Amino acid sequence: MLTATQLDFDQLHRLRSGAVLASADRAVFRITGPGALDCIQGLWTNDLLQAEDGAFTYGALLTPKGMIIADGWSLRTGDDLTLVLPAATREAVELNFRRSLPPRLATASELSSAITMLLLLGDGALERWPVLPLGRLPAPGGVMQGDHLEGSYLAAVPPMGPFAALLLGSPGTMAGIGGVLESAGMVRGGVVDVEGSRIMAGWPALGAEIDERTLPQEVRFDEHAGVSYTKGCYTGQETVARLHFRGHANRQLRGIRWHGARPSDEVISAGDRAVGRVGSLLSLPDRTLGLGVVRRELGPGDRITAGGARAEITELPFTTADLEG
């Protein structure tokens, strides 16, 4: 399904060089128990054991055939895990855990209704994080547990990603932290900021670039360090490993830049042949960019027709020339 986001010049500028604070709707699961790490290690594409305590990693849950059920982030604190996944996957993930987690070893608690998530966006976001009273943020790829007001919170900084940092806590705690961050100069944003940041970073989304037939390597999981090829077995590993060691993905996620007219649908063609589909559009005042899954033989600089309009394949993430040139 094609998703569309529109940014004006001010919104684009604050995501490029400013500091934005935005809420985001996600499914949040807390996995606890004596076998929590080992059980999720057998379901998650990334290596949670090697990541050690305090690690923040990208990964996914897969079907036995290697298709993505949910992609998202793992926050490890001690021997417990917090998984942050797309809100639309909540029921599918709950079913997966009921089938896969032995109750004596691991329990999955769905915390979305009790947890508020804040995203820090923009190239200047981390510079606006106040040392006091919140403490220092962790290094990239790390998780910090801190206290503020009457509750505790988790903060995580990705080594790469569509946001600068992620914060999780009770609604009251997050309201307090949000006030502190606004007083430090961060600007409140919304869904368009979250989506705009994602698209500019070249990050896939469920329902846009990811559907029930998508394999991790087709949507830049290798580039995003979202798959381990050295860990032990996990659900869907056979397909993922075979593709990595013996073949290649026939499709890949690419950036698209349109010349003039905005696309009217999601079909991508080269000549008279359909070669893919557009997943996400980012409409700027003077140009249109997007993300699409296309045949692997198409690379940066290739001319295509996308949504009935002339366009060009570009590298990801989008560069300054793509966004402002």
C-alpha positions in Angstrom: 0.0 0.0 0.0 1.4 3.4 -1.0 1.9 5.8 1.9 2.4 9.6 1.4 4.0 12.2 3.6 4.2 15.9 2.9 6.8 18.3 4.4 7.1 22.1 4.0 10.5 23.8 3.9 10.5 24.5 7.7 9.7 20.9 8.6 12.4 19.7 6.2 14.9 22.1 7.7 14.2 21.1 11.3 14.6 17.4 10.4 17.8 18.1 8.6 19.5 20.3 11.2 17.1 20.9 14.1 15.7 18.9 17.0 12.2 17.4 17.0 10.3 15.5 19.7 7.5 13.3 18.5 5.2 10.6 19.9 4.9 7.3 18.0 2.4 4.5 18.2 4.2 1.2 18.5 3.6 -2.3 20.0 5.8 -2.8 23.0 6.5 -6.2 24.4 8.5 -7.0 27.6 10.0 -10.5 27.6 11.0 -11.9 31.0 11.8 -15.2 32.6 14.8 -17.5 33.1 14.9 -18.4 29.4 13.8 -15.0 27.9 17.1 -14.3 26.0 17.5 -17.8 24.7 13.9 -18.0 23.6 13.9 -14.7 21.7 17.4 -15.6 20.3 15.6 -18.4 18.5 13.1 -16.1 16.9 15.0 -12.8 16.2 17.2 -12.3 13.1 19.9 -10.5 15.1 22.2 -11.9 17.7 20.9 -10.9 21.1 23.4 -12.9 23.1 26.5 -11.4 21.5 25.0 -8.0 21.9 25.3 -8.3 25.7 23.5 -6.3 28.4 22.5 -2.7 27.5 22.4 -3.3 23.7 19.9 -1.7 21.2 19.6 -3.7 18.0 17.5 -3.8 14.9 16.0 -7.1 13.7 12.8 -9.0 12.9 10.5 -11.9 13.6 10.1 -14.2 10.6 7.8 -16.9 9.4 9.3 -20.4 8.9 9.7 -19.5 5.2 11.8 -16.4 6.1 9.1 -13.7 5.4 9.0 -10.7 7.8 6.2 -10.8 10.4 7.4 -7.6 12.2 10.6 -5.6 12.1 11.7 -3.4 15.0 14.1 -2.8 17.8 15.3 -4.8 20.8 16.4 -3.2 24.0 18.3 -5.5 26.3 18.4 -4.7 30.0 20.0 -7.5 32.1 18.4 -10.8 31.0 15.2 -9.2 30.0 14.2 -7.7 26.6 11.9 -5.0 25.4 10.8 -5.3 21.8 9.4 -2.2 20.0 7.5 -3.2 16.9 5.0 -1.7 14.4 1.6 -1.2 16.1 -0.2 -3.1 13.3 1.7 -6.3 14.1 0.5 -6.5 17.7 -1.9 -9.4 17.3 0.4 -11.4 14.9 3.3 -11.0 17.4 1.1 -12.0 20.4 0.0 -15.2 18.5 3.7 -15.9 17.5 4.7 -15.7 21.2 1.9 -17.8 22.4 3.0 -20.6 20.0 6.7 -20.2 20.5 7.5 -19.2 24.1 7.4 -22.0 26.7 5.6 -20.3 29.7 8.1 -21.9 32.2 11.0 -20.2 30.4 9.7 -16.9 29.0 6.6 -14.6 29.3 5.7 -11.9 26.9 3.8 -8.9 28.3 2.2 -6.5 25.9 2.7 -3.0 27.4 1.5 -0.6 24.7 -1.4 0.7 26.7 0.8 1.5 29.7 3.8 2.9 27.8 4.4 6.1 25.9 7.2 6.3 23.3 9.0 9.4 22.3 11.3 9.7 19.3 14.1 12.3 19.1 14.5 13.4 15.4 16.8 15.7 13.6 20.5 16.1 13.2 20.6 18.4 16.2 18.4 16.3 18.5 21.2 14.7 20.6 22.8 18.1 21.1 19.7 19.3 22.8 19.5 16.4 25.3 20.1 18.0 28.7 22.7 16.3 30.9 20.7 17.3 34.1 18.3 16.1 35.3 18.1 13.3 32.8 21.7 12.0 32.7 23.7 11.3 29.6 22.4 9.3 26.7 24.1 6.0 26.0 26.5 5.5 23.2 25.1 4.5 19.8 23.8 0.9 20.0 23.2 1.3 23.7 20.4 1.4 26.2 20.2 3.5 29.4 17.7 3.1 32.3 17.1 6.3 34.1 14.9 7.9 36.8 12.8 11.0 36.3 10.0 12.5 38.4 8.1 9.6 39.9 9.1 6.9 37.4 11.9 5.2 35.4 12.4 5.2 31.7 14.5 3.5 29.0 16.5 5.5 26.5 18.2 4.0 23.5 20.4 5.4 20.7 20.6 3.4 17.4 24.0 2.9 15.7 22.0 3.9 12.6 18.4 4.4 12.0 15.4 6.6 11.2 15.6 8.5 14.5 18.3 9.9 16.8 17.0 8.3 20.0 14.0 6.4 21.5 12.5 6.9 24.9 10.0 4.6 26.7 8.2 5.1 30.0 4.9 5.6 31.7 2.7 8.5 30.3 3.4 10.6 33.4 7.1 10.1 33.2 7.2 10.8 29.5 5.1 14.0 29.9 7.8 15.2 32.4 10.7 14.3 30.1 8.9 15.9 27.2 8.6 19.1 29.2 12.3 19.1 30.0 13.3 18.5 26.4 11.0 21.3 25.1 12.6 23.6 27.6 16.0 22.6 26.2 14.9 23.7 22.7 13.3 20.7 21.1 10.2 21.3 19.0 7.1 19.1 19.2 6.5 17.2 16.0 4.0 14.6 14.7 3.5 11.7 12.4 4.7 13.6 9.4 8.1 14.2 11.1 8.4 10.5 12.0 7.6 9.4 8.5 9.7 12.0 6.8 12.7 11.0 8.9 12.1 7.4 8.1 11.9 7.9 4.3 14.9 10.2 4.2 16.9 7.6 6.1 15.9 4.9 3.6 14.2 2.7 6.2 11.4 0.3 5.3 8.0 0.2 6.9 5.4 -2.5 7.3 2.5 -1.9 5.0 4.6 0.2 2.7 7.9 -1.5 1.6 7.3 -4.6 3.8 4.4 -7.0 3.1 3.7 -10.7 3.9 6.1 -11.8 1.1 9.1 -9.7 2.0 12.5 -11.2 2.9 14.9 -9.3 5.1 17.6 -8.9 2.4 15.1 -7.2 0.1 14.6 -4.2 2.3 18.2 -3.4 3.4 18.5 -5.5 6.5 22.1 -6.2 5.6 22.9 -2.5 5.3 21.1 -1.8 8.6 22.9 -4.6 10.4 19.6 -6.3 11.1 20.6 -9.9 10.4 23.3 -12.1 12.0 24.8 -14.8 9.7 26.9 -16.3 12.5 24.3 -16.9 15.3 22.6 -20.2 15.9 19.3 -21.3 14.4 16.2 -19.1 14.5 12.8 -19.3 12.8 13.2 -18.5 9.1 17.0 -18.8 9.2 17.3 -21.5 6.5 15.8 -19.2 3.8 17.7 -16.1 4.9 21.1 -18.0 5.1 20.6 -19.7 1.8 19.9 -16.4 0.1 23.0 -14.9 1.7 25.5 -17.7 1.0 24.2 -19.2 -2.2 22.2 -16.6 -4.1 20.9 -13.0 -4.0 17.6 -11.2 -3.5 15.7 -10.7 -6.7 14.3 -7.4 -5.4 15.8 -4.5 -3.4 14.7 -1.4 -1.7 15.8 1.8 -3.6 15.3 5.5 -3.4 13.3 7.2 -6.2 13.5 10.8 -7.3 10.8 12.1 -9.7 11.4 14.7 -12.4 8.4 17.1 -12.5 5.1 15.4 -12.2 4.1 13.5 -9.0 3.3 9.8 -9.3 -0.4 8.8 -9.5 0.0 5.1 -8.5 2.6 2.6 -7.2 3.6 0.8 -10.4 7.3 1.1 -11.4 8.2 0.1 -15.0 11.3 0.2 -17.1 10.4 0.4 -20.8 7.2 -1.7 -21.2 8.1 -4.1 -18.3 6.8 -3.8 -14.7 9.9 -3.9 -12.4 8.5 -3.1 -8.9 6.3 -0.8 -6.8 6.5 2.4 -4.9 6.0 2.0 -1.1 6.4 5.5 0.3 6.2 9.1 -1.1 7.8 12.1 0.4 6.4 15.3 -1.1 8.5 18.4 -0.7 7.6 21.9 -2.0 9.8 21.6 -5.0 10.3 17.8 -5.5 9.0 14.3 -4.8 11.1 11.5 -3.4 10.1 8.0 -2.5 11.1 4.4 -1.6 10.4 1.5 -3.8 11.1 -2.2 -4.1 12.5 -2.9 -7.6 14.3 -5.6 -9.6 17.9 -6.0 -8.4 19.3 -5.1 -11.8 18.1 -1.5 -11.5 20.7 0.7 -9.8 21.4 4.4 -9.0 21.1 6.6 -12.1 18.7 4.3 -14.0 15.7 6.0 -15.5 12.3 4.5 -14.8 8.6 5.3 -14.9 7.0 5.3 -11.5 3.4 6.0 -11.0 3.1 7.1 -14.6 5.8 9.8 -14.1 9.4 10.1 -15.1 11.8 9.2 -12.3 15.3 8.1 -11.4 16.7 5.5 -9.1 18.9 6.9 -6.3 21.2 5.7 -3.5 19.9 5.4 0.1 19.9 7.2 2.4 18.9 10.3 0.4 21.7 12.8 0.1 21.7 16.6 0.5 21.6 16.9 -3.2 18.4 14.7 -3.4 16.7 16.7 -0.6 17.9 20.3 -1.3 19.9 20.4 -4.5 
